[in-house]
Amino acid sequence: MNKLYIGNVSSEASEQDFETIFEQWKIPHSGPFLVKTYAFVDCPDEKAAMKAIDVLSGKVELHGKVLEVEHSVPKRQRSCKLQIRNIPPHMQWEVLDGMLAQYGTVESCEQVNTDTETAVVNVRYAAKDQARLAMEKLNGFMMENYALKVSYIPDETASPEAPSAGGRRSFNTRGPPRSGSPSLGARPKVQSDIPLRMLVPTQFVGAIIGKQGDTIRNLTKQTHSKIDIHRKENAGAAEKPITIHSTPEGSSNACRTIMDIMQKEAIDTKFTEEIPLKILVHNNFVGRLIGKEGRNLKKIEQDTGTKITISSLQDLTLYNPERTITVKGSIEACGRAEEEVMKKIREAYESDVAAMNLQSNLIPGLNLNALGLFPSGSPGMGPSMSSVPPPGAHGGCSFGQGSPESETVHLFIPTLAVGAIIGKQGQHIKQLSHFAGASIKIAPAEGMDPKHRMVIIVGPPEAQFKAQCRIFGKLKEENFFGPKEEVKLEAHIKVPSFAAGRVIGKGGKTVNELQNLTCAEVVVPRDQTPDEKDQVIVKIIGHFFACQLAQRKIQEILAQVRKKKKPQQKSQGAAPLPSPPR
C-alpha cells in the first residue's frame, strides 16, 4: 500500500494542479487525486511514494502554501512502525540506535534506499505508545542542522485492538550491531567505524607519500580510503603511524599497496632488513584477538602461514593504549593475516559499542571517547595522543561539579577468575590500576562463600567505570561466562545508615524506580547492623551498564542527602558528616 496524504493544501488547489506538479517532478501515480483541504493519491510502488515525499514535502509551494506530503496511514494501522527521514548523511548507526532506544524497544531498524543525500530508515517499536513517544520527541528534532521528519507507516499486522506493551523503557539489543553510517546515494561505501592503524619505518614515509603527494593521492583514490600519515608524531622515532579509514576491503587493499611500496623502496635503497607488517590495536581488543589459550591467534597463523607476535603489556602507558601486532611472512600472507586480525578486532569493537550505546546515554555527562575504553578513531589521533585523562583528572567524565569524590566499590568475581585478574606476577592488576587510575586489590579468601572473591576498587567515578569495565570484559574474554551469556556480577557500596532510607524510598518507591531504570537488582538488606563508621551495605547485581548506572544514581541520592545535611550541621554545631569510604 503506497497511498500518500498531502496536507496544507490551498482551497484554490485543483486536481489538475497536482497532476502538473507530479508530472513536472516525474513522479508516477496510479489513481486520481482526491482533493479537499487536503489531498490523497495512490502511487504504484514505495519508490514513487518515497520520491514524492522527498522532493515535494516542505519544498513545493501551491497557491502560496508549502505542501506537506507523507504516507497516508489509517488510525488502526498507526501502530508501531515509523519512518524517519532527513537523517544527517554521516550519522553513525550506533548514535541512531542509541537515540531510538531512549523511547522503547526497537524491534527492527532498516535503511530505505532513496536518491536523497540524507538517510531514511523504517523503525518498528515493540509497543504503540513507544512509537507515539518517539514520533512526538523526534519529529522536527535538530541533528547537525538537519530537522528530522517522522511519520507513521502502515502496519498491516496491526489490529484495531492491538494491546499495548506499556511505555516502560527497555534497552535490549536487537540483532547484530551494524557498522558505518546510514549515508546514501552515490557516496562511496561507508567507512568502517574502526580504522586500520599501521606502523611503518620512518625512512619509507617519503616513498609512500611520493613526489608532491602523488603516490598517496593515487592510493587514496584507488582504495576509496582516507589515509593519514602522522609524520609529526614521535619526533625522531624509527617508525611512524599511519591511519587508514575505509571499508574493511579498502583498508586491506591500502595496506597491501603500502607494503608493496615499502618492498620496492627497500630494493631500490638496498635495505636488507625484513619489513614485517605492524598493526596497532587498542589493548581492550587484544584479549579477544588472542582468544582462550591463544587459539584465535594460532588459527590465524596456521591459516595464513605467518608468524605473529604481540608487544608486551609493559609497553602500554595511559597515553599509549595500543599494542603492536607484528606479522612476519610474504606480502600476500601478511595481507591475509591483516584481514583476519582486523576482522576479530572489528567484531570486538562492534560488540562493545552496541552494548555501550544502549545505556551510555543514561549516564549524564559520560564522555565515552575520553574514557579511553575505545580507540578515538579521530584522524591524526595517534597512539601518543589518546584522550585518556591522567589518574585522578576529571577530564574523562563530568559526573558532577568540582573535583570528584573517591568512591569504594566491592565487586565479587568467581574465585577461579582471581588468577586471570591478577595476571602473571601481578602484571595484569598493576596494568589495570595504572590504566584506570584506581587502587585495585583482591581481598583475602575468607567468609562463607568459597565460590566468590571480593575485588576492592577505590577511585573517582571515571576510574570506577574504567576498572569495572575491564574486569567485566576480562571475565568474558577468559570464558568464565558462556559465549551467549551476559556477565552479571554483584557489587557492594556502603552508604551512611541515615541515608539508607532515602535509597529505599517511601514504601520502596525509589529502589523500585532504580531497578526499573537501570535493569539492575538493587537490594538494601533489612536489619543490618551499621559498621564502625555507621555505614550499611547496598547490593547491586547486574551486567556492566546496569551496575554502573545504579552506582551513579545511588551516588546522586547520597550527594543530595549530604547537601541537605550540611546546613543542619552548621546550625546545630553538629559533628561532621561521615565522608564516603575511601
N, C-alpha and C positions, 0 to 999 in steps of 0.2 A: 504494500500500500504506500503510495507516494503522493498523497493529497497535500497541497500547500494552503496555508492560511495567509492572506495578505491583509495587514492592518494599516491603520492611519490613512484610510482611503478618503479622498475628497468626494463630496456629494455630486460634484460635476463629472466624476470619472465614469467612463463607459466601458463596455466590453471591448469595443474597438481600440480604446486607449491601451488596454492590457495586451491585446493582440499585437499592436505595434511595438510595444516595449519588448515582449518576448521574442518577436521576430528580429528586432534590432540587435538583441543580445544573443541571437541564435540559440534560444532555449526551447527545446521541443515540449509540447504539452499534448495530452491525449484526450482532451474534452473541452467543452465550452467554459467560459468564465462566468461564475455566479457572482454578480456584483450588487452589493448593498452599500452600507457604510464600511464594509469590509468586503473581501472577495475570497472565493475558493477556486482552485483549479487542480486538475489531476495531471501528474507528469508520468511519462511511460516507465521510468525507472528511477532508482535512487540517485544515479549520476546527474540526471537532469534536474531533479529536485534540489540536490546539493548546489549545483551551479546557480540555480535561481536564488537560493538563499545567499550564496557567497557574493554574487555580482550585484544583486538588487537591494538586499536588506540594509537600510540605513544609508544607502548611497544614491538611489534614484528618486528623483522628485516628480510628482504628478500633480498638476494644478496646485502648486505651492505647498504640497505636503510630501515629506520624505517617507517612502513606503517601508513597512516592516514586513519581512517575509520569514515564515518559519513553518515547520511541519504542523499540519492540522491533526490534532490528537483529541478524539472524543474523551470526555471526562473519565469514562470507565476504563480507558486504556492509558490514562495518565497515572501510571503505577510506579515503576522503579527504574525506568530507562530514561536517560538524559543524553542529549548531545551537547558537547562543549566545543565552541568554535572560537576562532581568533586567539589561539594559544601561541605565545611567542615562539618563533621558529627554532630558537636554540635552547628552549627549556628542556632540562633533563627529565627522563621518565621518573626517576626516584623522587624528584621535587614534586612532580604532578601527583604521583602515588601518595606521597605524604600529605599533600593538601587535600586530596579526595577522602583520605582515611579519617580526616577530622570530623566528617559528618556521618560516618557509619561504616558498615562492612561493604567493601567493593567486591562484588562477585565476578565482574569482568570489566575490562577496560580495553577497547580495541580502537586502533587508529583507522580513520576513514581516508581513503585516497581522494584528494581534490587537487585542483590546479592552483590553489591559492598558496601564497608564501607562508601564511600561518598554518598551524596544525589544527586538526579536528579529531575528536575522539567520541566514541559512544560508550557510555558508562552504565552499568546496571548495579544498583544498590540492593541490599538484602530486604529492605523494607520501604514502603511508600513514604513514611514520614522522614526517613533518612534522605530519600531523593528530593522531597519537598524542601528540606532544610538546606541541602546543597544548592538547589535552584535559587532559593532566597538569598543565600550568602554569596554565591559565586557570580550570579548574573550581573554584569557591569563591573565586577571586581577588576581593579587595575593591576596588571602584571607587566613590568618593564615597558610601560607606556602603551600596552595593549589592553583594551577593555574586553574581558571575557564575555561571550554571548552564550547563554544556556537556555535550552528549550527541551520540552518533553519530546520523546519519540514514541510512536505507538508500541505498546507492549501487548502483542497478540495473546500472550499467555495469561494476561490479567483478567480476572473475573470481577463482576461488579462488587462482590462481597469479599474481595481478597483480604485475608486477615493481615493486620499489621504486626510486624515483629517487634514493635516498640522502638523508641528512639535512642536506646542505650548505645553509647559509642562502643565500637568493638575494633580491635586493632589486629585481627588475624590477617595474615598474609594470604594472598590468593594466587596460586600458580607461581611459576618460576619468575624471578626478577628479570627485567629486561635491561639491556644496556643501551646507551645512546640517548638521543633526544628525538621528540616526535616532529622533526623537520621534514618538509615535503618538497614536491615539485622536482625541478631539475637540479636541486642541490646535490653535491657529492654525498655518497653514502655516509651515514652518521659515524662520527668517530667514536672509538671505544672510550669508556669512562676512564680507563686506567692506561696511561701511556707506557710505551716501551722505553726503558732508560738503559743506555749502554755506556761503558767506559772505553775510551779509545786512547792509544798512545798519543801524547801531545804532538809528536813530530809528524803525524799523519793528518792533523786537523786541516792544514793548508790544502792538501790534496782533496780532502772531502769537500771543502768549500769551492775549490777550483778558481781559475782566473776570473777575477771580477764577479765571483759568486756563481759562475755558470753551472758548475757541477751540481752544487746543492740546489740550484733553481730547477735544473732538469730533473733531479732526483725527486724533488717535492712534487713536480708536475706529473711525472710518470707513476708515482705510487699514491697520488692523491693524499699526501701527508703534510703535516705541519712539522717541520724539523727545527729544533733549537739546539745550537751548539754553544755550550756555556764556556766560552773562551776565557772570560774574566774570572771564572771561579778557580779556586785553588791555585793562586798565582805561584808559578814555579813548580807546580806538581808535574809528575811524569805522565799523568793521564787526565783527560777532560771528559766530563759527562755530556752525553747527547740525549735529548728527549724527543721521542717520535710520537706525535698524536695522529692516529689514523684508525682505520678498521684493523682487526687482527691480521687480515691478509695484507693490507697496505703496510703495516708495521713490519711484517716478516719480509716482504719484498724490499723495503728500505734497508732493513738490517743486512740482508744478503748482499745488496748492492754496495753498502758501506764496507763490508768485509772484502768484496772483490776489489774495491778501490784501494784499500789498505794493502792487499796482497800484491797488486800491480806496483804500488809505490814502493813496497819492500824490495821487489825485484829490481826496480829502477835505481834504488838508492843502495843496493847491496846490503840491505838489512837482513841479517841471517837468523835472528831470534824468532821463535814461534810466536804467532799472533793469535792468542785464544780469543774467543768471544766472551766478553764480560757483561753480564746483565745485572743492573742494580734493582734490588727487590726490597720493599719495606719489610722490616723484621716481623711485623704482625702476620705475614702470609707464609713465612719460611717454614714454620712447623707443618703446615698443611701441604706444602710443596714436598717436603722430605717424606711425610707420611709415617705411619706407625712402623718402627724398626727400620726406617729408611726405604720402605717398599716402593713408594712412588718414584723416588729418585733413581733407585736401582732399575726400575722398569724403563724409565726414560733413557738411561744409559744403554741398557740392552737393546731397546727398540731402535735407537739412533746410532749406535756404535761410537759413542763419545765417552769421555771421562769428565765427570762433573764434580767440582769441589765448591764448598761454601765458606765464606770468610767467617772468622771467629766472632762470637758474641762480644768478646773484649774490645773489638774494634768499634763497637757502637758508642755513640755519645748522645746526649739529649738533643744535640743539634745535627746529628747524623744518624737517623733511624734506619738507614739502608744497609743491607748485606750485599756482598758481591758474589754472584754466581758465576764461576769460571768454567767455561765449556771448552774442552780440547778435542780436536778431530778435524776432518776435512771441512771445507766451507759448506758443502752440501749437508754433511752430518750435523754441523753446528746449527745450520738453518732449521733442520728438522727438530733439533733439541730445543731451539728457541720457541718454536711453535708449541711444543708440548709443555715447556716450562711456563710460558705465558698463559696457556690455556688453564693450567692449575691456578695460577695467580688470579686470573680474571674470575674464575669460579668462586674463589675465596672472597675476593673483593665484593662481587655482586651479592653473595650470601650475606656478608656483613652489612653492606649498605642497605639492602632491603629490610633487614631486621631493624637497623638503626633508625631509618626514616619513619618507620611505622609509629615510633613513640618519641623520637627526639624532639618533635615539635611541642611536646607537652612539658618539656623541662625548660622553664623560662631562661632565656639568655644563653643557652648552651651553644657554644660555637664548636661544631664537630671538627672543623678543619684545624682550629687552634689547639685541639687536644692532642694532635699528633698521633691519633689512632690509625689514620689513613694517610696515604700519600697525598700531597697537596694537589697534584695534577695541574698546578699553575705553570704556564710557560715560563721557563727561566728559573723555576724554583728548584735549585739543585740540592744535593744531599746536605750541604753545609748551611742551607737556608731554611730548614724546617721551621715552622712557626710554633713549635712547642715551647711554652714558657719554661724558664728555669724553675727548679723546685721552690715552691712557696710563692712564686709570682702569681699574680691574679689575672694575667692576660688571657688564660685559656677559657674561663667561664665567668660570666657575670651573674653569679647566683644571688648576690646581694650587694649592698653598698659597702664601701670601705674594704679593709683587709679581711679576708675570710677567716672564720674561726677554724681551728683544727678540730677534727672530729675523730672519735674512736669507733670502729666497727669491728665486731667479731663475726667472721664468716666461717661457716662449718663446711669442710670438704671431706670426701671419703678418705679414710685412713690410708688406703692403698695409694692414694694420689700424692701423699706427702713428698715422696722422693722426686716425683716429676716437678712439683712446685719448687723444691729446694734446688734441684739440679746437681750436677757433678761438683763436688767440693763447694757447694753453696753458690755456684755461679749464677744460676737462674734467678734465685730470690734476690741476690745482690743487684743483678741487672734490672730486675723488675722494680726494686726500691728506687734505683737511680732514675729509671725511665719515668716512673710515676711521681717522684718527689714525695714519697711517703715512707714511713717506717713500717716494715712488714716482718712479723715474727710468727713462728709456729709455736703454739702453747704446748707444754709437756702433755704426754698421754696420761690422763687421769680422769677420774669420774666414772660414771656408769655406762657411757656409750662407747664401746670399743670400735664401732664402725666409722666414727667421725672424729676429726681433729679440728681444733679451733685455730684460725689464722687471725692474728690481731693486726689491724691496719689503722695507722694513725696518720692523719694529714688533712688538709683542707678539701673542700668538695671536689675540685678538679683532680686532685691526687687520688681520692677515693674512687672516682669514676674510672680513671685510667688503670689503677691497680686491680679493681674488681673486674673490669672488662677483660684484662689479660688472664686473670685466674679462671674465670668462666670459659674463656677461649681455650686455655691450656687443657682444661678437663675434657673439652670436646675433641681437641686435636689428639689427645692421648687415648681416646676411645673409652673413657670412664662412663660415657653415656653413649647409647646406640646412635647409628647414623641418622635415624628419623626421630630421635628422642631429644626433647629440649633439655638443656642444662638448667635444673632448678636447684637452688641452694637456700639454706636458712642463714639469715643474718640477724644479729642481735645488736641493738643500740640501747644505751642506758639513758633514761630521762629522769629529771628530778621528780620525786614521788608526788609533789603537789601538782605537777603538770600532767601526770598520767590521765587524770580525769578529762583534761582538755583533748587529749589524743583520742580517748574513747568517745567523748561527746555525750549529750543527753540521750539516755536510752540506747547508747551505742551508735547514734546517728553519724558522728564524724568518722568512726572507724569503718562503718559500712560504706560510706561515701568514698573513703580512701581505697577500700578494696574494689569497689566498682570502677573507680577511675584508673587505678594502677594495674588491675588484674593480678595483684599480689595478695597473699593471705597475710593479714596483719593481726597479731594477737597480743593483747596486754594481759598476761596471766593474772587471774584474780588471787587475792590472799597472798601476794608476795610480801616478804619481809624486806624493807629497804636495806641497802648495804650501808657501810660506814659513812658513805658520802650522801646518804639519804636519796639514793637513786634506785629505780626499778628497771627491769628489762622489758623492751618491746621486741617481739619476734616478727621478722618479715620473711616470708617464704615465697619464692617465685623465680622466673627467669630473669636475666640480667636487667632488662629495661624496667620490668615491673619492680624489681628490688630497688633500682636507682631512684625511680620516680617516687616510690613510697618513702625512701630515706629523705629525699629532698622536701617532700610535703610535710613530714614529721618535723624536720628541722625548721621549716617555716612556722609551724604551730608553736614550737619552743621559742623561736625568736619573738613571736607576738606575746607569749606569756612573760618572757624576760622583760620586754619593753613595758608591759603593764606593771610589773613587779617593782621596777626601779623607782618610779616616783613615790610609791608607797614606802619603800625602804628609806628614801631620803627624808620623807616627812616624819617617819616614826623613829628614825635613827637606828634602823634595824641592822642586823649583821648582813654582810654582802651575800648576794645570791650565789649558790654554788655554780661554778662555771662548768661547761660541758667537760666530760672526761678527756684528758689529753694523753 
